[in-house]
Amino acid sequence: MSQTTKERVVIVGGGFGGLYTAQAMGNAPAAVTLIDRRNFHLFQPLLYQVATGGLSPEDIASPLRGVLKRQKNTRVLTGRVTDLDPARGVVRLEDGAEVGYDTLVVATGANHHYFGRDDEWQALAPGLKTIEDAVTIRRRVLLAFEAAERETDPQRRRALLTFVIVGGGPTGVELAGALGDLARHTLPGEFRGFDPAETRIILVEGLDRLLTAFPPDLSKAAARALAGLGVQVRTGVLVTDIAEDHVIVRDKAGQSTRIPTYTVLWGAGVRASSLGDVVAQRTGAEQDRVGRLIVGPALSLPGHANIFVIGDLAHYEQDGAPLPGVAQVAMQQGEFVADVLRRRRFGKAPLPFRYKDKGTLAVIGRHAAVADIGRLHFSGLPAWLIWVFVHINFLIEFDNKLKVMTQWGWNYVTRRQGARLITGETEPVWQQLPLAPQPPESPL
């Protein structure tokens, strides 16, 4: 490359990793192209609030062109990357168009993982990774309440008001807490045919405790907070089957139980995006058991120093364990890659990546959260206040910070969830009910 030719840096993925890479290269002597199949950056940590009617989708999304418009060296392309040719230095889009690169940064994140039952369970138990997922969950939850209002059979109504959440990680805990808050503090008084306090929320976790990435004392605090919202936590329990009108779970003793329900929400596992498989095939890179690409100390692929993989798509071990798939990791990795490219321009060797853990947070409900910050463990109101500050601070655009802060303030005072709209294709849940009454929860 001549000194007058700018380095072509292509970033695939506009999530935390890709966006932070692009922003960190705003003043670099490089031609940066950010490609994403969506035209917006999504603040995924707040998706559960869209799913439960606390926020609208536009409150947690920012148009990528608007975020990057002041970076004259950066362009944004909307498209889906389906292939790459490392020998030619190009990525190929779904429509056949090609974009050339000198340096490639792949940050396409992760998808839901149903442990080999994807074809059967995905439609029955939506996960929470996209705006569409959140709107689908919101629609199903609200339709279940609407159907319960019209239902006269007590067993079918009980099934309609039973919500099963699979997975006791942050996503499952936050969804369970938000649903408990919705049922016990927002909906009472709005229905005449039933009491929303009858709602059963069952959180199923296969391991011995919730939030296994947190210390045990915070796991216990989270379980207590969920119990206060009426959430039934069942640990050491695995889901073995999901149907349209029930879930079957099995405990450690091998006892299976049938739980009648029409709403199952998935938060139990993730798998690296499908582009990771393509990158592995084209570069010979190794993958771990969930499809993440194993990267070196500079976050590049072995044998391909100009191809970086970051965020949820990357498997990078630190202190003997892979880094977690959280926004903090992706942000730091994006900024690190920009620094590696800067050091290379000056002929300096890159330093190995080192993640600085600034703490982990999970919210359960109003005044209820857990925070693991170094040696400090918080729960309850102090952790909730920290969570609010951190999430407002990391929203990308100022107007989103203002909207979310205003909405949260209003919800806090009134306990209203103003975004409880049933949109999209409204499946007539009450028409799908069986003619016979639902049997109660029972051992099999």
C-alpha positions, 0 to 999 in steps of 0.5 A: 500500500502506498503512503498516499493510499488510505487503508481500507478498514471494513467492519461487519456488524454495528453492535457494540464491538463494531460501532466502538471500533468505527468510533475509535477510528474517527480520526484515523487516516483510513477509509472505514466502511461499516456494514450491518444488515440493519441501519441502526445500533441496538442497545441490547441490554434494554431489550427486555424493557421493550419486551415488557412494555416499559420502553418503545423500540426507538428508545433503545436504537440509534441510526448508524448514519446519524451516530457516525455522520461527523466521521468523514472517513466513515461510510455505512452500508446496509447489507448482509455479509454472506461470504469473504475471500481472504486471498482477494481481500473482499467480503461478499454481500447477499445481493452479490456485491463485493466490498474490498478491504485491507483490514477486516473486523468481524463483529456479528455477535450471537444468536439463540441456541436451543441445544439441537432443538432449534427447528422445534422450539424456536417458534414456540419459545422466542429469545431476546436478541433483536427488536423483532424478538422483543416485539414478538414477546411483548405481543405474546405476553399481552395477548395472553392477558387479553385471552385470559380476560375472555376465558371462562374455564379456570384451568385454561385461564391458569395456563394463559396466566402462566409464563415459563422463562427458560434460563437463569442468566441475566436475560432470564432474570431481567425478563422474569423480574419485569414480568413480575413487576408488570403483573403485580404493579402495572396491570392490577385494576385494568382487567375485570375477568381476573386478577393479574396477581394470579399470574404465575411466572416460573423461571427454570434454570438447569444449574444449581443457582441463578446468575452463575457469573455472579458470586453466590451471595448475589445469586441468593439476593436475586432469588429473594427479589424475584420471590418478592415479585411472585416469581417461582425459581426452579433450579436444577431443572432442565426443559425436555420438551416445549409444545404449544400448550405446555412445557415438560421439565425434568429435575435432578432426580429424573422426575418430569413435570408437565406445566400447562402454559401458552407463553414460553420465553427463551434465555438459556443459551446463545450460539455464535452468528452463522458468519462465524462458520463461513469465516472459519471455512475460509480462513481455517480458524478454529471454533469452540463448541458454540461456534465462536472463533478462537483469536490470538492476543491481538484479537486477530485470527492465526495466520490472518493478521488483518482479520480481527474477530471481536465481541460475542463472535470471539473466543478469547481466554484471559486468566484461564477462561473465555471472556463473557459475552457482554457489552463491556467486552465488545466495547473494549475490544473495539477500541483495542482493535483501533489501537492495534491498527494505529500502532501498526501504522507507526511500526509498533507491535501490538500489545496483547488485549487485556479486559478490564472488568468494571463490574457486572450488573443485573436488574430484577425490578423496581429498587431491585438489582445486583452489582458485582464490582470488584470486591464490592457486592451490592443488592437492592436499591444501591445496585439499582441506582448504579444500574440506572446510571450505567445504562443511561450513560452507555446509551449512544445518542443524547436524545435516547438518554433523555427519552429513556431517563424521562420514561423511567422517571414517569414509570417510577412515579406512576408505575405505568408501562406506556409502551404496552401496544399489541402490534404486528400479526396478532395471533388470536390466542383464544381461538387456539385453545383446546376444547377440553379444559387444560389439566393442571401442572402434574408429574409425568 
